[in-house]
Amino acid sequence: MADYELICSKMSQLRRKGNKAMALCPAHDDKSHSLSILYREADDRVLLHCFAQDLSLIHISEPTRPRLI
């Protein structure tokens, strides 16, 4: 959950509801909240998906790097 909190703290115009959030995507010039941020407690992962660019990223809460899927 700490990674989810850290990621959320770095996002612009965050709209948050529990373990889900939407934000402006920092990967492009975003005008609407296209970045979905989801914390999955079952496997301690943070999932990020930009609907505008159709890109997904899984952030694994271990000493490994996030990976694109």
C-alpha positions as CSV (number, residue, x, y, z in Angstrom):
1,M,0.0,0.0,0.0
2,A,3.0,2.3,0.6
3,D,3.8,2.3,-3.2
4,Y,0.2,3.2,-4.0
5,E,0.3,6.1,-1.6
6,L,3.7,7.3,-3.1
7,I,2.4,7.1,-6.7
8,C,-0.8,8.9,-5.8
9,S,1.2,11.7,-4.0
10,K,3.1,12.4,-7.3
11,M,0.0,12.7,-9.6
12,S,-1.6,15.9,-10.7
13,Q,-5.3,16.6,-10.1
14,L,-5.9,13.2,-8.4
15,R,-9.4,12.0,-7.9
16,R,-9.3,9.2,-5.3
17,K,-11.8,6.8,-3.9
18,G,-10.3,4.0,-1.7
19,N,-7.9,1.8,-3.6
20,K,-8.8,3.4,-6.9
21,A,-7.7,6.8,-8.4
22,M,-7.8,8.8,-11.6
23,A,-5.2,11.4,-12.5
24,L,-3.7,13.4,-15.3
25,C,-1.3,11.2,-17.1
26,P,2.3,12.5,-16.9
27,A,3.3,10.7,-20.0
28,H,1.6,13.1,-22.4
29,D,-0.2,16.4,-22.5
30,D,-3.3,15.3,-20.6
31,K,-6.4,17.5,-20.4
32,S,-8.7,15.0,-18.7
33,H,-8.1,12.3,-16.1
34,S,-7.0,9.4,-18.3
35,L,-4.6,7.6,-15.9
36,S,-6.2,4.9,-13.8
37,I,-4.3,3.8,-10.6
38,L,-5.5,0.7,-8.8
39,Y,-4.1,-1.0,-5.7
40,R,-4.7,-4.7,-5.6
41,E,-4.4,-5.9,-2.0
42,A,-4.6,-9.6,-2.9
43,D,-1.2,-9.6,-4.6
44,D,0.1,-6.2,-3.3
45,R,0.3,-4.6,-6.8
46,V,-0.3,-1.2,-8.2
47,L,-1.8,-1.3,-11.7
48,L,-1.6,1.8,-13.8
49,H,-3.5,2.3,-17.1
50,C,-3.6,5.3,-19.4
51,F,-6.9,5.2,-21.4
52,A,-5.8,8.0,-23.7
53,Q,-2.6,6.2,-24.8
54,D,-3.8,2.6,-24.2
55,L,-0.8,1.8,-22.1
56,S,-0.6,-0.3,-18.9
57,L,2.0,-0.7,-16.2
58,I,2.2,-3.1,-13.3
59,H,4.1,-1.9,-10.3
60,I,5.1,-4.8,-8.2
61,S,5.8,-4.0,-4.6
62,E,9.2,-5.7,-4.5
63,P,12.7,-4.6,-5.2
64,T,12.0,-5.1,-9.0
65,R,11.4,-2.5,-11.6
66,P,7.8,-1.9,-12.9
67,R,7.1,-3.5,-16.2
68,L,5.0,-2.6,-19.2
69,I,2.3,-5.0,-20.2
